[in-house]
Amino acid sequence: RDGALVRELTGPPPRAALLGALARDAVDLLTDPVARASLRQCAGDNCPIVYVDTSRGRRRRWCSSEICGNRERVARHRRRAALAR
């Protein structure tokens, strides 16, 4: 999906309804070949998150650029700085 709001809740849903919606969305995602092809695992060290890559070029590497991406960029900078010394 494109990140748009799919369902609007009018109040706290009962647990069964919430689990049902989650299961329905998971089945939709895993049975749609296009959506399934967009599943990616985060390239961050020790990050177990799987996400749907909806980026324009389908080249996203991290679950979050602000967290995992920033950690990778900092680590790369530190490696380059250590080699320069």
Helices and strands as residue ranges (DSSP letters): H 15-31, H 33-37, E 39-41, E 50-52, I 65-69, H 70-84
